[in-house]
């Protein structure tokens, strides 16, 4: 597997990946009606304001992650490759050294994603409710997590 920077030529494939995996994510939270295709969500949620990495296997894009200095905002893997280490490789590529702290929000009901991040050392720091980013007509509740081993460290920024 290769982890590399996003290229414009990846757009159609990450749309396919996002759209199928996002439906799985929303299904777990009983929010299927909140689905927006990546062509819409990318603009609504400023996807291209983030750094984007691509996972490629056998010359095929199989996942992507988008992040900034503090947050992993997007992580989607082709559903046909779930549980094959692609998501883990993308997260590890972003986190790098243990000193880097990242936060992530996981929709309440998306138990697979919650277990995934916890398996990578993320700890749950709370719950939050509000409007769904990019589709504000929906109320959501999320688990807030970070990879900080010292929970109070984030509060002292």
C-alpha positions as CSV (number, residue, x, y, z in Angstrom):
1,X,0.0,0.0,0.0
2,X,1.2,3.5,-0.8
3,X,0.1,6.6,1.1
4,X,0.6,9.8,-0.9
5,X,-0.7,13.3,-1.4
6,X,-4.0,13.9,-3.1
7,X,-3.9,14.7,-6.8
8,X,-6.8,16.1,-8.9
9,X,-7.0,12.9,-10.9
10,X,-8.2,11.2,-7.6
11,X,-11.4,13.3,-7.4
12,X,-13.8,10.8,-9.1
13,X,-12.5,7.9,-7.1
14,X,-12.7,9.6,-3.7
15,X,-16.2,10.7,-4.6
16,X,-17.1,7.0,-5.1
17,X,-15.4,6.0,-1.9
18,X,-17.0,8.8,0.2
19,X,-20.4,8.3,-1.2
20,X,-20.6,4.5,-0.4
21,X,-18.7,4.7,2.9
22,X,-20.6,7.8,4.1
23,X,-23.9,5.9,3.7
24,X,-22.6,3.2,6.0
25,X,-21.6,5.9,8.5
26,X,-25.0,7.6,8.4
27,X,-26.8,4.2,8.5
28,X,-25.2,3.5,11.9
29,X,-26.5,6.7,13.3
30,X,-30.0,6.4,11.6
31,X,-29.3,9.5,9.6
32,X,-29.4,8.1,6.0
33,X,-31.6,11.0,4.9
34,X,-28.8,13.4,5.8
35,X,-26.6,12.0,3.0
36,X,-24.9,14.5,0.6
37,X,-22.6,13.3,-2.2
38,X,-19.0,14.4,-1.9
39,X,-19.5,16.8,-4.8
40,X,-21.8,18.8,-2.5
41,X,-20.2,17.9,0.9
42,X,-16.7,18.9,-0.2
43,X,-17.8,22.5,-0.8
44,X,-20.2,22.7,2.2
45,X,-17.5,21.4,4.6
46,X,-14.4,23.0,3.0
47,X,-12.7,19.7,2.2
48,X,-9.9,21.4,0.2
49,X,-8.9,23.6,3.2
50,X,-7.5,20.4,4.7
51,X,-4.4,18.4,3.9
52,X,-5.5,15.2,2.0
53,X,-3.7,11.9,1.8
54,X,-4.7,9.0,-0.4
55,X,-4.2,5.3,0.2
56,X,-3.5,3.4,-3.0
57,X,-3.3,-0.4,-3.4
58,X,-2.5,-2.1,-6.7
59,X,-2.7,1.2,-8.5
60,X,-6.3,1.8,-7.2
61,X,-7.3,4.5,-4.7
62,X,-8.9,2.7,-1.7
63,X,-9.2,5.5,0.9
64,X,-8.5,9.0,1.9
65,X,-8.0,11.2,5.0
66,X,-8.2,14.9,5.4
67,X,-6.8,16.8,8.4
68,X,-5.3,20.0,9.7
69,X,-2.9,20.6,12.6
70,X,-5.4,19.6,15.2
71,X,-8.2,17.6,13.7
72,X,-8.8,14.6,11.5
73,X,-11.9,15.8,9.7
74,X,-12.5,13.1,7.0
75,X,-11.5,9.4,6.8
76,X,-13.2,7.1,4.3
77,X,-12.2,3.7,3.0
78,X,-13.7,1.8,0.1
79,X,-16.3,-0.5,1.8
80,X,-15.0,-3.5,-0.1
81,X,-11.7,-3.1,1.7
82,X,-13.0,-2.5,5.3
83,X,-10.9,-4.1,8.0
84,X,-7.8,-4.5,5.9
85,X,-5.6,-1.9,7.6
86,X,-6.2,0.9,5.1
87,X,-7.8,3.3,7.7
88,X,-5.2,2.4,10.3
89,X,-2.4,3.2,7.8
90,X,-4.0,6.5,6.9
91,X,-4.4,7.6,10.5
92,X,-0.9,6.5,11.4
93,X,0.5,8.5,8.4
94,X,-1.2,11.6,9.8
95,X,-0.5,11.2,13.5
96,X,3.2,10.5,12.9
97,X,5.0,11.0,16.2
98,X,3.1,10.4,19.5
99,X,3.6,14.0,20.4
100,X,1.1,15.2,17.8
101,X,-2.4,15.6,19.2
102,X,-5.5,15.2,17.0
103,X,-9.2,15.3,17.8
104,X,-11.9,13.5,15.9
105,X,-15.7,13.4,16.2
106,X,-17.6,10.2,15.6
107,X,-21.4,10.1,15.1
108,X,-23.3,8.6,17.9
109,X,-24.4,5.1,16.7
110,X,-21.3,4.7,14.5
111,X,-19.9,2.0,16.8
112,X,-17.5,0.6,14.2
113,X,-15.7,3.9,13.8
114,X,-15.7,4.5,17.6
115,X,-14.1,1.1,18.2
116,X,-11.6,1.7,15.3
117,X,-10.3,5.0,16.8
118,X,-10.2,3.6,20.3
119,X,-8.1,0.7,19.0
120,X,-5.6,3.3,17.7
121,X,-5.3,4.8,21.1
122,X,-7.8,7.6,20.9
123,X,-9.7,8.3,24.1
124,X,-13.2,9.6,24.4
125,X,-13.3,13.0,26.0
126,X,-17.0,13.8,25.8
127,X,-20.2,14.0,23.8
128,X,-21.5,17.1,21.9
129,X,-24.7,17.8,20.1
130,X,-25.5,20.4,17.4
131,X,-26.1,20.8,13.7
132,X,-24.5,18.4,11.2
133,X,-21.6,20.3,9.5
134,X,-22.4,20.8,5.9
135,X,-26.1,19.8,6.3
136,X,-27.3,22.0,9.2
137,X,-30.9,20.9,9.0
138,X,-30.0,17.8,10.9
139,X,-29.2,17.6,14.6
140,X,-26.4,15.2,15.5
141,X,-24.7,13.9,18.6
142,X,-21.0,13.0,18.4
143,X,-18.4,11.3,20.5
144,X,-15.4,13.6,20.9
145,X,-12.1,11.8,21.0
146,X,-8.4,12.6,20.9
147,X,-5.1,10.8,21.0
148,X,-3.8,12.7,24.0
149,X,-2.7,10.5,26.8
150,X,-2.9,13.5,29.2
151,X,-6.5,14.7,28.9
152,X,-6.0,18.1,30.7
153,X,-3.1,19.0,28.3
154,X,-5.6,20.2,25.6
155,X,-7.4,22.4,28.1
156,X,-4.2,24.4,28.8
157,X,-3.6,25.6,25.2
